[in-house]
Amino acid sequence: MKIAVIGTGYVGLVVGTCFAESGNNVICVDIDEAKIKMLRKGKSPIFEPGLEELLKSNIHEKRISFTTNLEQTVKVSEVIFLALPTPPSEDGSADLKHVLSVAKQIGKYLNGYKIIVNKSTVPVGTADKVRDTIQRETKWEFDVVSNPEFLKEGAAVNDFMKPDRVVLGLRSVRARKIMEDLYEPFVRTGNPMIVMDERSSELTKYAANAMLATKISFMNEIANLCERVGANVDMIRRGIGTDARIGNQFLFSGIGYGGSCFPKDVSALSFTSKENDYDFKILNAVEDVNDKQKNVVVEKALKFFKGKIKGKQFAIWGLSFKPNTDDVREAPSLTVIKNLLKRGAILRVHDPVAMKEMKKHFGDSIKYFDNNYDTLKGVEALFILTEWNEFRRPDFDKMKKLMKRNVIFDGRNIYDSAIVAEKGFTYFSIGRGAVNAE
């Protein structure tokens, strides 16, 4: 099938590459000429495990290509995916200017029947807006489909190639047949293709992310209560995670969620609720809890150091919002670093892949190190903000020799409290109580 993917950001690049991997002819379009040149060389502008290898393979096989020519791409394609940014506006709503601008251009370039697929996360009613925008520009027949993505950063290629489900929002029998044929190779093991109306499809994406964000914030509230009553949040997680009605995913407490999806989608769903005169109390609480949770490790540090952290050196391990990505959008590390710098701390930081992105936010106001142990020289404490695997089994004896004071603030609960205390560290985690070796 001849497929166009408009937008080569995180979603668009994964979608285009994976469709090419299943034998389709894919053209990816972007207005960023520098990015297009980079992609033509087989270099991915984002860090996503397995993506660059697939990209190079499909370029070699001539199944995927990259261009800035939208008009030509539209004319030679059968199915056109919109994978465009929908950033939050100041009021929390999703900004559709990119989606609708491209839809208008598509309408001008249509030369026959096409299917236009909203792959971006968009508010309820966007399919109607895209349809109306295109209709004003053309007399050709076309269909608009809502096809939300459910990709986890760090596992996006696998999620696309082996999806839990494929959701299709559409109203046309013709479009349904083509979309089901397109996705058939990905659901051969029996995972469902769920067909519904466009508005239900659009809301499904927001509902899924809002539910996951709710589980995270709920567990962080439980963790905060644990510290007040002397309970252990890890034990509670195991106790409720084995309940089939609850499940064991997204129950880990920490310093809150971040990334490009949860914060934006929760905010957009909240805005949609307000637009429709509905007070979504749970969702508002989820946002409030998450905002406060990002400050928890700073509050612990201020209490431990009796408010005196000006001039003190601290190490930070982990900057991305989660492991296996260089994405720092809405990452808790941004809040932690900002608050520590505001109070005069000196920060030495390390992340396996996200330091380049973090430099865009803080420049030279923090010190970057390629090796995590190098951050520890002479520091008063270590903050762990991302649960990268390489941080899970460190050389504690080496750490003690490097650090001025053996204190760890673990925002991701990656260590066993008893083991860390046995190694001679004062250790603060989330929802498990502190262990003091000093």
Buried (B, 14 or more C-beta within 10 A) or exposed (E): BEBBBBBBBBBBBBBBBBBBBBEBBBBBBBEBEEBBEBBEEBEBBBBBBBBBEBBBBBBEEEBBBBBBEBEBBBBEBBBBBBBBBBEBBEEBBBBBEBBBEBBBBBBEBBEEEBBBBBBBBBBBBBBEBBBEBBBEBBEBEBBBBBBBBBBEBBBBBBBBBEBEEBBBBBEBEEBBEBBBEBBEEBBEEEEEBEBBEBBBBBBBBBEBBBEBBBBBBBBBBBBBEBBEEEBBBBEBBEEBBEEEEEEEEBBBBBBBBBBBBBBBBBBBBBBBBBEEEEEBEEBBBBBEBBEBBBBBBBEBBBEBBEEEBEEBBBBBBBBBBBBBBBBBBBBBBBBBBBBBBEBEBBBBBBBBBBBEBBBEBBEEEBBBBEEBBBBBBEBBBBBBBBBBEEBEEBEBEEBBEBBEBBBBBBBBBBBEBEEBBEBEBBBBBBBBBBBEEE
